C-alpha cells in the first residue's frame, strides 16, 4: 500500500508542473484522493467474502459515493485501472463499472468513460496505455482505444480507435499523427491536436481554385 501511495505521488510530480510539494498533493489534489481511494475500494470489491459479499460491496459503494461528493470524481469500484493514472483537476470525471484502463493514462476534467447499454455485460470502454483524453471528452460503449491515442477536448468517441491516432470532433474522427504523437502524449501536449476541419476546408479551397483555373483556360481556348 505504501508503495502504491509513493508511486501515485511520483506520477503527479512528473505530470503536473504546478505541483510544488507533497503537502499540496495530500490536501489539494482531488484526482489523487479519488484514485487512491479507488485502489482500496477495488481491492475489497474484487475479493470474495462469501455470505458477506453483498454487504461489503454495499459499504464500498457508499464509501465511493462519499469520495464522489468530496472530489467531484465518480469511479465505480469495479473499474480496472493500471499504474501511472492521472486525473488533472478532475471535476466531472465519470468512470463506469466495466471500464478497463491500462498504464500511463491521463484524463482531464469532465471526461466520461460511459456505457450505452442497460444489459449486464461489458458496456464501458477499454483503454490501452499511453493515452491522453482532453477536457469534456466522452468515450462511450464497449469500444477499444489503442496505445498512444490522443482524444481532443469535447470529442465524442463511439467506435474503436487504432493505436497512434488522434481523435477529434463529434462524433470522433480519426487523424493520424504518426511519430509526433508519442512526444505529444509524453509531454501532455494535448493542445497539439490536428485541425481536420480546417485541413478539409483548405483542400476544398485549393480544389476550387484549381477548377477555376481550368475553366479560365477552357474559356480562353474557345475565344482563340
N, C-alpha and C positions, 0 to 999 in steps of 0.2 A: 504494500500500500504506500509506504514512504517513497519507494522508487517511482511509482506512478505519479505521486504528488510532485516529486522533483522534475520528472520528465515534462509534466504539464507546464510548470513554471519556465523551464528552459525553452519550451516551444513558444510561449508567449514572448519571452525576451527576444527570440530570434525573428519573430514575425511582426512585432509591433514596436516601431521606433519611438513611440510616445511613452513606452514603459520605462520608468525611472528607478523602481525599486520593488523588492518582493512585497513590501507592505502595500503598495498600490495594487498589486495583483491580488493579494489576500482580501482587500477591502473594497476595491473599486472595479473589479472585472467580473461582470455577470456571466460571461462566457466560461470563465474558469470555474466559478461556483457551479454552473449548470453541468459542465462535463464531468467534474469531479464527483458531484452527487450522482450523476447518471451511472458512472462506473460502479459505484456502490450498489445502486438500485438494480442494475443489470445483473450483478453477481447474485443477489437474492432472488431475482426474477427467474433466472435460469436454473437454479438449484431445485432439486426435487425434495419436498418437505413432507411427503406422504399426505396424511389427512389434514395437515396444517397448510397445505399448499395454497388453497384458496384464500385463507385468512392472511397469510403472509403477503400474497400478491395484492390483496386489498390495501394493506398498510403501505406497501411500496407505492401503489398508485396515489394514495393520499399524500405521501411524502413528496412524490414527483409533482403533484399539484401545488404543494406549498412552494417548491422551488420555482415552478412556473410563475406563481404570483409575485415572488420576490425578485426574479430575474427578468421576467418577460420572455423567457425561452421555454418552449414546450418540447420535451424529448420523451417519447414513450419508453418505459423501462425495457421493453423487449428489443428495441432498436440495437443493431450491432455496429459499433463504431471502433475503428482502428486507432493506431497511435498518431501522435502529432496532429490531432484535430484541433482546429482553432475557429472560434466564433468571434468575429470582431464586432464590437458594440452589442449586437445580439438581440435587441428588442424586436419582437415579432417573429423570431425564428421558430418554425414548427418542423419536427422530425417525426414521421409516423411510425407505427408499430413494426412493420415488416421491412423497414429501411435497413440497408446494409451499406456501410461506408468503409472504404479502405484507409490507407495511410496517407498522411500529409494532405488533408483536405481542409480548405478554408471556406467558411460561409460568412457572408456579410448580413447586416440587419435586414429583416423582412423576408428572408428566404423560406420557402416552403418545400419540403420533400414530402409530398402528399399522395394520397390514394385516389383512385377513380372507380372503386368497386365497393359494394356492400357485402360481398361474399367473404367467408373465412378462408382467405388464400393470400398468396404473395401479391400484394396490391400497391406496394410502395417501391420507389426506385432503388437500384443497386449502383453505387458509385465505386469506381475502381480507386486508384491512387493518384496523387499529384493533381488535384482539381481545385479550381477557384470558381466560386459561384457568387456573382455580383449581387448588390443590394436589390431586394424586391423580386428576385427571380423565383419562378415556380417550376419545379421539376415534378411531374405528376404521372402516376401509374407505375405498373411493373415494367419499367424500362431499364436499360443498362447504359451507363455513362462510362466510356473508356478512360484509359490513363492519359494524363496530360491534356485535360479538357478545360476550356475556359468558357463559362457561361456569362454573357453580358447582363448588366443590370436590367431588371424588369422583363427579362425574356421569359417565355413560357415554353418549356420543353416537354413534348408529348411523345417523342419517338426516341429509339436507341441512337446514341451518338458514338461514332467510332473514335478511337484514340487519336491524339494530336489534332484536335479540332477546336474551333471557336464557334460558339452558338450565339446568335443574336436574333432579336425580333419576336413577334407574336403572330403565329406560332414560331418557335425557334427554327432558324435556318442555319445550316452548317457552312462555315467558312474555314477553309484550311489555312493554317499559318506555318506549317512545316517546322523547321528547326528553330524559328524565332519563339515558338510557344513555350518551350522549356524554360528559357530565361525569363519570360514574362511571368510565368507561374511561380518560379522560384523566388522572384523578387516582388511578388504580389502586384505586378503592374497591370491591374485589370482595366486601367484606362486605355491600354493599347488594344482596343477592340476594333477590328476592321469595320468600315462603313460600307456594307454591301449594297445598301440603297443608293448611296452616293456613287458607288462604282457602277451600278446598273444605269443610273441616270447619265453618268459620264459616257458610258458605252453607247447609250441611245443617242446622245447629243452628237457623238462622233459619227455614228451611222447616218444620222440625218444630214450632217454636213457633207458626208461622202456622197449621199444620194443627190443632194442639191448641186454638188459639183458636176456629177454625171449628167444631170438634167440640163445644166447650162451648156455642157459640151454638146449634147444632142441638139439643143436649140441652135447653137452657133453653126453646127454642121448643116442643118436644114437651111439656114439663111444663106450659107455659101452655095 
